[in-house]
Amino acid sequence: MPLPATFDERLARVRDLGVAWASPAFAAPWVAAYVDDTAFCARDAWQREVSTPAALLALPELAERVADGVRSGIVHVVVPRNSVGLTVCKAVVGAYLAGHPVHVRLPSGLPRSAPLLVALLGRHLPGVTFAPTTTRGAAFLDDALQPGTAAVVVYGDDAWIAPY
């Protein structure tokens, strides 16, 4: 499905995403899967992965205008294993609202929670695509550093980024 052409259309999608993110139908299984994948405690995971991202997606500041139209170039985002929700809200939604197609690499260490997030974002943010979970970080970055890329956003540990 193509990226919506206007800011207002993209903003409506993001606001719908915020409502769906906070809904018990997504939030409860997301937190349960995330806790299982990461061993974070449920209270911390709930705040980090549900309540804070949902609040960010509802901020009135999101209604600020940017020039309409799809930007040239894809924004590639490497998401860390911790603070997935915050990264999605900051990097993925920010690039999406600005009109960029977004390609995301989720960490391989989220076998239960990643499919839930992919399904949610797929329903709400047309134009956002995901690398297969088997894609290694180096291969994702090699593909990202090609003509047609507007930006590469990488979150993660300094220990593994240096070789890339």
C-alpha positions as CSV (number, residue, x, y, z in Angstrom):
1,M,0.0,0.0,0.0
2,P,1.5,3.4,-0.9
3,L,2.4,6.1,1.5
4,P,-0.4,8.7,1.9
5,A,0.4,11.8,-0.1
6,T,-0.7,14.5,2.3
7,F,0.4,15.4,5.8
8,D,-3.2,15.4,7.1
9,E,-3.7,11.8,5.8
10,R,-0.5,10.7,7.4
11,L,-1.3,12.4,10.7
12,A,-4.7,10.7,10.7
13,R,-3.0,7.3,10.3
14,V,-0.5,8.1,13.1
15,R,-3.4,9.2,15.5
16,D,-5.2,5.9,14.7
17,L,-2.0,4.1,15.4
18,G,-1.8,5.8,18.8
19,V,-5.3,4.7,19.7
20,A,-4.7,1.1,18.6
21,W,-1.3,1.0,20.4
22,A,-3.0,1.9,23.7
23,S,-5.9,-0.5,23.2
24,P,-6.0,-3.6,25.4
25,A,-6.3,-5.8,22.2
26,F,-2.7,-4.8,21.2
27,A,-1.1,-3.6,24.5
28,A,-1.7,-6.6,26.6
29,P,-0.3,-9.2,24.2
30,W,2.5,-6.8,23.2
31,V,3.7,-6.4,26.8
32,A,3.3,-10.1,27.5
33,A,5.4,-11.0,24.4
34,Y,7.9,-8.3,25.0
35,V,8.4,-9.3,28.7
36,D,8.9,-12.9,27.5
37,D,11.4,-11.8,24.8
38,T,13.4,-9.4,27.0
39,A,12.9,-10.4,30.7
40,F,11.9,-6.8,31.5
41,C,9.4,-6.5,34.3
42,A,5.8,-5.9,33.1
43,R,5.4,-2.5,34.8
44,D,8.5,-1.1,33.1
45,A,7.6,-2.7,29.8
46,W,4.1,-1.2,30.0
47,Q,5.5,2.3,30.6
48,R,8.3,2.0,28.1
49,E,6.4,0.1,25.4
50,V,2.8,1.2,25.7
51,S,1.9,4.3,27.8
52,T,4.8,6.5,26.7
53,P,4.6,5.7,23.0
54,A,0.8,6.1,23.0
55,A,1.2,9.5,24.6
56,L,3.8,10.6,22.1
57,L,1.5,9.6,19.2
58,A,-1.2,11.8,20.6
59,L,0.8,14.9,21.2
60,P,-0.9,18.0,19.8
61,E,2.5,19.1,18.4
62,L,2.1,16.4,15.8
63,A,-0.4,18.6,14.0
64,E,2.3,21.1,13.0
65,R,2.5,21.4,9.3
66,V,5.2,20.2,7.0
67,A,5.2,20.6,3.3
68,D,2.9,18.1,1.7
69,G,4.1,15.4,-0.7
70,V,6.3,12.4,-0.4
71,R,9.9,13.2,0.2
72,S,12.6,11.7,-2.0
73,G,14.5,8.9,-0.4
74,I,13.8,6.1,2.0
75,V,14.6,6.4,5.7
76,H,16.1,3.2,7.0
77,V,15.7,2.5,10.8
78,V,17.5,-0.1,12.9
79,V,15.5,-0.6,16.0
80,P,17.1,-1.7,19.3
81,R,15.9,-4.6,21.5
82,N,15.0,-2.2,24.3
83,S,12.7,0.8,23.9
84,V,11.2,-0.5,20.7
85,G,8.1,1.6,21.2
86,L,10.0,4.9,21.7
87,T,12.1,4.2,18.7
88,V,9.1,3.6,16.5
89,C,7.5,6.8,17.8
90,K,10.6,8.9,17.3
91,A,12.2,7.6,14.2
92,V,9.6,5.7,12.2
93,V,6.6,8.0,12.9
94,G,8.8,11.1,12.5
95,A,10.0,10.0,9.0
96,Y,6.6,8.8,8.1
97,L,4.9,12.2,9.0
98,A,7.5,14.0,7.0
99,G,6.5,12.0,4.0
100,H,9.4,9.5,3.7
101,P,8.9,5.9,2.9
102,V,10.4,4.0,5.9
103,H,12.1,0.6,6.0
104,V,12.6,-1.0,9.4
105,R,14.9,-3.7,10.8
106,L,13.5,-5.0,14.0
107,P,15.9,-6.9,16.3
108,S,16.0,-10.7,15.9
109,G,15.7,-11.1,19.7
110,L,12.0,-10.4,19.7
111,P,10.4,-13.5,18.2
112,R,7.1,-13.2,20.0
113,S,6.7,-9.4,20.0
114,A,8.0,-8.4,16.6
115,P,5.1,-10.0,14.6
116,L,2.6,-8.1,16.8
117,L,4.3,-4.8,16.0
118,V,4.7,-5.5,12.3
119,A,0.9,-6.3,12.1
120,L,-0.1,-3.2,14.0
121,L,2.1,-0.8,12.0
122,G,1.2,-2.6,8.8
123,R,-2.5,-1.8,9.5
124,H,-1.9,1.8,10.4
125,L,1.1,3.2,8.5
126,P,0.9,2.3,4.8
127,G,4.3,2.7,3.2
128,V,6.3,1.4,6.2
129,T,8.1,-1.8,5.3
130,F,10.1,-4.3,7.3
131,A,13.2,-6.3,6.6
132,P,12.9,-10.0,7.2
133,T,13.8,-10.9,10.8
134,T,16.7,-13.0,9.4
135,T,18.4,-9.9,7.9
136,R,21.7,-9.3,9.6
137,G,22.4,-5.7,10.7
138,A,25.4,-5.4,8.4
139,A,23.4,-6.5,5.4
140,F,20.6,-4.1,6.3
141,L,23.1,-1.2,6.5
142,D,24.8,-2.2,3.3
143,D,21.4,-2.1,1.5
144,A,20.5,1.2,3.2
145,L,23.7,3.0,2.1
146,Q,22.7,3.2,-1.5
147,P,21.4,5.9,-3.8
148,G,17.8,6.7,-2.9
149,T,18.4,6.7,0.8
150,A,17.4,9.9,2.6
151,A,18.7,8.9,6.1
152,V,19.8,5.9,8.1
153,V,18.8,5.9,11.8
154,V,20.6,3.4,14.0
155,Y,19.9,2.7,17.6
156,G,21.9,0.1,19.5
157,D,25.1,-0.7,21.4
158,D,28.3,1.1,20.4
159,A,30.1,-2.2,20.7
160,W,28.5,-3.6,17.6
161,I,28.2,-0.4,15.4
162,A,31.9,0.3,15.1
163,P,32.6,-2.7,12.6
164,Y,29.8,-1.4,10.4
